Amino acid sequence: MTLTGVGTLGGLTVLAGAKLAPWWTERSPQGNGTAWTEPVETGASPAPPSPTANATGALPPRQEIINQYGARTPHYWGLHPENSWSTFPTDTPLARDSVCLTFDACSDSSGYDERLIDTLRAHRVPATLFVNQRWATSHRREFESLVADPLFEIGNHGTNHRPLSVTGRTAYGIAGTKSVGEVYDEIAGMHTWMATNYDLQPQFFRPGTAHADNVATEVSRAMGEWIVMFSVNGDSGATASANQVYEQFLRLRPGGILLAHFNRPGSETAAGVERALPVLIGRGLRFRRLDDVLPAAASPAQPPRW
């Protein structure tokens, strides 16, 4: 289905001409797609840089962001705020029949699910890994191995793993940021740490608990990072059984973004993923990193809206 204007389906308003991921129908993929297909140039022009983030990824001044957004009052709080992605358009050859797997590493007190990462590597399945600064600093060796692996893209999962609010909203008992200045700090801390230590310039941000308000998402965009949520909750915060993880993964359709976790080695996430990946591959789904499918589809001057 190709939209000729801006329309809404299932709560998602997409850009004109973008082809929606078909959430409302069952799809019967044909052929035996491989797990890893090297991205190729599709002719689409990459998105221009954010107006306030320069080509080297330097962040705008903190006070500038406070002056611009500090007086705004949010009207939305939850999992799918405006200016965030939960699916991606499938109207290019690269994105067609593709899905994105994203895995979070949340805090310093958690571990490293080596079995899960090894499973992705064994199947040559690329993924975007959203990493919190506390986890990265306490698991430095593991983090560096992920940074060095071209199979993985590293996303920003915040400095202290806080929900992204300008009014102090709480999610799952975790207190969120309380102001635009604190939103800036939550994004900038990990961004600067990755840029300084590893020359990484994250394009995507996922707040702690995946909750944000619509003002916070505007701040993130002004800082040069899209907020990415999800269309399929793969492991319920690493609490799901292997069978539940398996069933959730099978809900993926082209254009889908799945959220799961790789910081809970004692969970059953890896066992569910081991079962699900061969099935999804057999259905012809292709796996992409977020940076393969989102930049060409997104323009900072006209972001998607929910």
URNOR-V207895 format. One record per backbone hydrogen bond with DSSP energy under -1.0 kcal/mol. CO is the residue of the C=O (numbers start at 1). NH is the residue of the N-H. E is the energy in kcal/mol with one decimal. If there is no record, write none. Layout:
BEGIN
co = <CO,CO>
nh = <NH,NH>
e = <E,E>
END
This chain:
BEGIN
co = <1,3,7,9,12,13,15,18,19,21,22,50,54,61,62,63,64,65,66,69,76,78,85,92,95,97,98,99,100,101,102,103,104,105,112,113,114,115,116,117,118,119,120,127,128,129,130,131,132,133,134,135,139,140,141,142,143,144,149,151,153,155,156,158,162,163,163,164,169,171,174,177,179,180,181,182,183,184,185,186,187,188,189,190,191,192,193,194,194,203,204,205,207,208,211,212,213,214,215,216,217,218,219,220,221,226,227,232,235,235,241,242,243,244,245,246,248,249,253,255,256,257,257,258,259,260,262,263,264,268,269,270,271,272,273,276,277,278,279,280,281,286,289,290,294,294,299,304,305>
nh = <20,17,14,12,9,305,18,3,90,23,25,53,57,65,66,67,68,69,70,72,214,212,229,96,98,286,255,288,258,128,260,130,262,132,114,117,118,119,120,121,122,123,125,153,103,155,105,157,136,137,138,139,143,144,145,146,147,148,152,127,129,131,206,133,208,165,177,213,176,174,171,168,183,184,185,186,187,188,189,159,191,192,193,194,195,196,197,198,200,226,156,228,210,211,164,78,217,218,219,220,221,222,223,225,224,205,85,259,239,240,245,246,247,248,249,250,251,252,256,88,100,231,232,102,234,104,113,111,267,272,273,274,275,276,277,280,281,282,283,285,284,99,292,294,297,298,302,83,13>
e = <-1.3,-1.9,-1.2,-1.9,-1.9,-1.4,-2.0,-1.3,-1.9,-2.2,-1.0,-1.0,-2.2,-1.6,-2.2,-2.7,-1.7,-2.5,-2.5,-1.6,-1.0,-2.3,-3.7,-2.0,-2.0,-2.8,-3.0,-2.4,-2.7,-2.2,-1.7,-2.2,-2.4,-2.2,-1.8,-2.0,-2.8,-1.7,-2.0,-2.3,-2.6,-1.7,-2.7,-2.0,-1.9,-3.2,-2.5,-2.1,-2.4,-2.5,-1.4,-1.3,-2.8,-2.5,-1.6,-1.7,-2.4,-1.8,-1.9,-1.4,-3.4,-2.1,-2.6,-2.4,-1.3,-1.1,-2.2,-1.8,-1.8,-2.2,-2.1,-1.7,-2.2,-2.5,-2.0,-2.3,-1.8,-3.3,-2.3,-1.0,-1.8,-3.0,-1.9,-2.6,-2.3,-2.8,-2.3,-2.2,-1.6,-2.4,-2.6,-2.1,-2.2,-1.0,-2.4,-1.9,-1.6,-1.2,-2.1,-2.3,-2.1,-2.3,-1.3,-2.4,-1.8,-3.2,-2.3,-2.5,-1.6,-2.0,-2.6,-2.5,-2.5,-2.3,-2.6,-1.6,-1.6,-1.7,-2.1,-1.8,-2.7,-3.2,-1.8,-2.3,-3.1,-2.5,-2.7,-1.8,-2.1,-2.0,-2.5,-2.6,-1.3,-2.1,-2.5,-2.4,-2.7,-2.1,-1.3,-1.8,-1.5,-2.4,-1.5,-2.5,-1.1,-1.3,-2.1,-1.2,-2.4>
END
